[in-house]
Amino acid sequence: MTRPRTLIIQIPCLDEEATLPATVADLPTRVDGFDVVEWLVIDDGSSDRTSAVARELGVHHVVRHTRNRGLAAAFLTGLDAALRAGADVIVNTDADNQYSGASIPALVAPVTGGRADIVVGERPIESIPEFSWVKKRLQRVGSWVVRRFSGTEIADAASGFRAFSRDAAMRLQVFGRHTYTLETLVQAGVEGLAVTSVPVEVNPPTRESRLVRSSGQYVRRSAQAIVRAYVLYRPLRFFFVVGLVPFLVGVALVVRWLVLFGVDDVYRSRIPSLLTAALFVLVAVQVWALGFVADLQAASRRIQSDIRLRQRRNELDAGR
């Protein structure tokens, strides 16, 4: 007997009893290529009736954190619950109904067609009136930086509207608390997952963003997420660049000393310049050594991740 092909749409929530009804009403109940379409709500420790409202709306799966653990944790909890529920493809959307449910068939098409492991919904950022000029520029710059760090070609890296194949969902890990969008793209690029994007529509805003309250906070959190992910997945390259700065300063001081040594007899006795140069070079060597150690740890982590993936695949497939 052939097992029905299942799409699960997950919605991380925090105090969303007011916006959840419109979000659920906008979700499709049928999508081409799937026999079953189900919804999953992750209640991240809400203080209101989010879980109760989800059940009243007929949401198929409701998972609740006893306390607020952050969006990234809610996202991972949703992936795990969806996988255990038998999802072949998982779509993540926001509880504020930012993304149009009508775009979900287009979002999952590259996954069902075998062309991608992860699909990111690309919002029409320039035509969203609620986004200020500064926010639009920050979105573009942030996405460019993520493309450089991850090796992917995603124009809207901050978009949380995404589709994941079953295998991709099993691989993903997030170490940050506040968001998963940037870190998962860096991980996907490093691990060689096929990532693409499709244009999606957005709905009018229902409330202010709770994730980012100012442009400064957005820049700070985004930078932290990108650097953290890069150190985790490409440590040797990161520490090589960091160590290059003191190394070049040390070399410049040595060259300066040599030049002055040949033209200034008095300068020959000025050893502190040489000592300073040696100190900078020593710092560079130590940073590079740290990079080698971190790279070995990253290699070990990749091996452990592969073992974990096999074990998880066996566990989940047995449960299906």
Backbone hydrogen bonds, N-H to C=O, Kabsch-Sander energy under -0.5 kcal/mol:
donor,donor_aa,acceptor,acceptor_aa,energy
7,L,36,V,-2.7
8,I,89,V,-2.1
9,I,38,E,-2.8
10,Q,8,I,-0.6
10,Q,91,V,-3.3
11,I,40,L,-2.6
13,C,42,I,-3.3
20,L,16,E,-2.7
23,T,19,T,-1.8
24,V,20,L,-2.9
25,A,21,P,-2.2
26,D,22,A,-1.1
27,L,24,V,-1.4
34,F,31,V,-1.8
35,D,5,R,-2.0
36,V,5,R,-2.1
38,E,7,L,-2.7
40,L,9,I,-2.7
41,V,61,H,-2.7
42,I,11,I,-2.1
43,D,41,V,-0.7
43,D,63,V,-3.3
44,D,13,C,-3.1
44,D,42,I,-0.9
45,G,43,D,-1.8
45,G,65,H,-0.6
53,V,49,R,-3.1
54,A,50,T,-2.3
55,R,51,S,-2.1
56,E,52,A,-2.4
57,L,53,V,-1.8
58,G,55,R,-1.4
59,V,54,A,-2.4
61,H,39,W,-1.7
63,V,41,V,-2.9
65,H,43,D,-3.3
72,A,177,R,-1.8
73,A,177,R,-0.5
74,A,70,G,-2.1
75,F,71,L,-2.7
76,L,72,A,-2.1
77,T,73,A,-2.6
78,G,74,A,-2.2
79,L,75,F,-2.1
80,D,76,L,-2.4
81,A,77,T,-2.5
82,A,78,G,-2.8
83,L,79,L,-2.5
84,R,80,D,-2.3
85,A,81,A,-1.4
86,G,83,L,-1.5
87,A,82,A,-2.3
88,D,6,T,-2.7
89,V,6,T,-1.5
90,I,164,F,-2.4
91,V,8,I,-2.3
92,N,162,R,-2.9
93,T,10,Q,-2.2
95,A,12,P,-0.6
97,N,94,D,-1.0
100,S,201,E,-2.3
103,S,100,S,-1.8
104,I,101,G,-1.6
107,L,103,S,-2.0
108,V,104,I,-2.3
109,A,105,P,-1.0
111,V,108,V,-0.6
112,T,108,V,-2.6
113,G,109,A,-2.2
114,G,111,V,-1.6
115,R,110,P,-2.4
116,A,110,P,-1.4
117,D,194,A,-2.9
118,I,194,A,-2.1
119,V,163,A,-2.4
120,V,196,T,-2.3
121,G,161,F,-3.4
122,E,120,V,-0.6
122,E,198,V,-3.2
123,R,121,G,-0.8
125,I,123,R,-2.2
127,S,124,P,-1.5
128,I,125,I,-1.4
131,F,128,I,-1.4
132,S,130,E,-0.5
136,K,132,S,-2.4
137,R,133,W,-2.1
138,L,134,V,-2.6
139,Q,135,K,-2.4
140,R,136,K,-2.0
141,V,137,R,-2.8
142,G,138,L,-2.9
143,S,139,Q,-2.2
144,W,140,R,-2.1
145,V,141,V,-2.4
146,V,142,G,-2.3
147,R,143,S,-2.3
148,R,144,W,-2.0
149,F,145,V,-2.3
150,S,146,V,-3.1
151,G,147,R,-2.0
155,A,153,E,-0.5
159,S,156,D,-1.5
162,R,92,N,-1.6
162,R,160,G,-1.0
163,A,119,V,-2.3
164,F,90,I,-2.8
165,S,117,D,-2.5
166,R,88,D,-1.2
169,A,165,S,-2.4
170,M,166,R,-1.6
171,R,167,D,-1.2
172,L,168,A,-1.5
184,T,180,Y,-2.2
185,L,181,T,-0.8
186,V,182,L,-1.8
187,Q,183,E,-2.4
188,A,184,T,-2.5
189,G,185,L,-2.4
190,V,186,V,-2.3
191,E,187,Q,-2.6
192,G,189,G,-0.7
193,L,188,A,-2.3
195,V,193,L,-0.6
196,T,118,I,-2.1
198,V,120,V,-1.8
200,V,122,E,-2.2
203,N,98,Q,-2.8
218,Y,214,S,-2.1
219,V,215,S,-2.5
220,R,216,G,-2.4
221,R,217,Q,-2.7
222,S,218,Y,-2.4
223,A,219,V,-2.6
224,Q,220,R,-2.2
225,A,221,R,-2.4
226,I,222,S,-2.5
227,V,223,A,-2.6
228,R,224,Q,-2.6
229,A,225,A,-2.2
230,Y,226,I,-2.5
231,V,227,V,-2.7
232,L,228,R,-2.1
233,Y,229,A,-2.5
234,R,230,Y,-2.9
238,F,234,R,-1.9
239,F,235,P,-2.9
240,F,236,L,-1.9
241,V,237,R,-1.9
242,V,238,F,-2.2
243,G,239,F,-2.7
244,L,240,F,-1.4
245,V,241,V,-0.7
245,V,242,V,-0.8
247,F,243,G,-1.7
248,L,244,L,-2.4
249,V,245,V,-2.0
250,G,246,P,-2.6
251,V,247,F,-2.5
252,A,248,L,-2.5
253,L,249,V,-2.1
254,V,250,G,-2.0
255,V,251,V,-2.6
256,R,252,A,-2.4
257,W,253,L,-2.3
258,L,254,V,-2.5
259,V,255,V,-2.5
260,L,256,R,-2.5
261,F,257,W,-2.1
262,G,258,L,-1.3
263,V,259,V,-0.7
264,D,260,L,-2.1
268,R,264,D,-0.6
268,R,265,D,-0.9
269,S,266,V,-1.2
270,R,267,Y,-2.0
271,I,269,S,-1.7
273,S,270,R,-0.6
274,L,271,I,-0.9
275,L,271,I,-2.1
276,T,272,P,-2.5
277,A,273,S,-2.0
278,A,274,L,-2.5
279,L,275,L,-2.2
280,F,276,T,-2.2
281,V,277,A,-2.3
282,L,278,A,-2.5
283,V,279,L,-2.3
284,A,280,F,-2.1
285,V,281,V,-2.4
286,Q,282,L,-2.3
287,V,283,V,-2.4
288,W,284,A,-2.5
289,A,285,V,-2.4
290,L,286,Q,-2.3
291,G,287,V,-1.9
292,F,288,W,-2.1
293,V,289,A,-2.1
294,A,290,L,-2.7
295,D,291,G,-2.3
296,L,292,F,-2.1
297,Q,293,V,-2.2
298,A,294,A,-2.3
299,A,295,D,-2.3
300,S,296,L,-2.3
301,R,297,Q,-2.5
302,R,298,A,-2.1
303,I,299,A,-2.0
304,Q,300,S,-2.5
305,S,301,R,-2.4
306,D,302,R,-2.2
307,I,303,I,-2.2
308,R,304,Q,-2.7
309,L,305,S,-2.5
310,R,306,D,-2.2
311,Q,307,I,-2.4
312,R,308,R,-2.8
313,R,309,L,-2.8
314,N,310,R,-2.3
315,E,311,Q,-2.4
316,L,312,R,-3.1
317,D,313,R,-2.5
318,A,314,N,-1.9
319,G,315,E,-1.6
320,R,316,L,-1.2
